[in-house]
């Protein structure tokens, strides 16, 4: 097992991690409930580009949103048949209207009236640690 910083992660593995994120299209994102237990939800990635920041949306009145308001610590993972990336870090609530507009997708109209819907909540997950298992390569890196 390799360990190091994300900058020490060979570009090939960073690229493969990012490609896996795009291919997966969803992440399992865990919040911590008031009793200290993890609660995992599967969420669509919004415009996935890099594992350094993963953006998702949810409702402002949801359980996970309430958890994140109390505790910003989180974990996310995504995978395909054999490869996976597990991340540990923190979330932030995105308030920038332009970012919220940029990540809004047509299918979201099934859940929100639009980007100005008060229930439309955008969350950015910022990992601090990445554990990667891709094509038999295993390593943990600080991000």
Secondary structure, 3 states (H helix, E strand, C coil): CEEEEHHHCCHHHHHHHHHHHHHHCEEEEEEECCCCCEEEEEEECCCCCECCEEEEEEECCCHHHHHHHHCCEEEEEEECCCCEEEEEEEEEEECCHHHHHHHCCHHHHHCCCCCCCCCEEEEEEEEEEEEEEECCEEEEEEC
